Amino acid sequence: MPWHLFMWYLVAMNVIACVLTVSDKRNARHGGRRVPERALFTIAAFGGAAGMYVTMRLVRHKTRYRRFMGGLPLIIILHGILVCAIASIESDKVEQLLGLLLDF
């Protein structure tokens, strides 16, 4: 998979995670339909953990839930390990990955 497509995938997943988090916060305040925790963790596991964690801290949503405030950083660390493992398999891609990250 080309690295730029992977980066756009991560951007999309993090935007979705932010929107779901803000939506859940708004619905919690106004008595609307909540986003299931399983759905939040699924989006986080598929690449949206960083965006979700930052958004939860910013809007103060679910910050008292240890499973979120501990689980999301763990998922972020696991994502980092996975990216490093994939990059080491394709060592020539490491320079491309770093270049893309620095371009953002």
N, C-alpha and C positions, 0 to 999 in steps of 0.2 A: 504494500500500500504506500503510495507516495506520502511523504511527511506532511505536505501542505494540506492534503485532504484530511489527514488525521487531526491536524491542528484546527481546521474548520469544524470537524466533528465535535471536538472538545469545546470549542466556543459555543456551538449550538446547544450542547448538553448543559453547559453552565448557564446559558440564557434561560433555557427551559427550567432549570433548577431554581433560578432566581424568581421567575414568574410564579412557579408553583408555591414557593415559600411565601412570597408576598401575598398571593391569593389566599393561602391557608391562614395567614395572620389576619387578613381582612375579614375572612369568613368567621374566624374565631371571635373576633370583636363584635360582629354584627349578627351572629347566630345563623350563618349560612352553612352550606354543606362543606364539610372539611375534607381535606386531601388525606387519604389514609397514610399512616406512617410507612406502611409497606411500599407504597408508591414513591414516597420521598426517598426511602433507602434504595429502591430500585434505580431511580434516576441518578442518585449519588454513586451507586456502584458502576453504572455505565458511563461515568465520566463527569458527572455534575457535582461531585463532592465539594470541590473548592468553592465554586460559586454559591452553593447552598450554605456552606459554613459561614462564609463572609456575610451573606445576606441575613442569615439567622442572627448573627452578632449585631449587624447594623439595625435591624428592625426589632431586636430583642424578642425573637420568637423561638420557643422551645429551648432557651438557654439554660433552663433548670433541669432539662432531661439529660441525664448522664449518657444515655445511649446515643444521643445526637452529638453532644459536646465532646464525647470520647470516641464515638464510632466514626464520625466524619473525618477527624484528623487521621485515624487509623486507615481509613479508605484512601485518603490522600497519600499517605506514606506507601501503601501497597501499590497505588497507581504509579508513583515515582519509581519504585522498585521494578515494576513491570516495564515501564518505558526504558529504564536503564538496561534491563535484560534484553529487550528487543534490540536496542541500539547496539549492545555489545555483540549480538549475533551478526548484525549488519554494521560492522565497525566503520565502514566508509560512510554510513548514514549519520554518524554522530556529528560530524562537521555540519551537515545539512540541518540537523535538528537544532544545534546551537545557533546556527545562522538564522533560522526561522524564529527561534525564541528571542533573539536579540533584535529582530526586526519589529516585534510587537512593541 
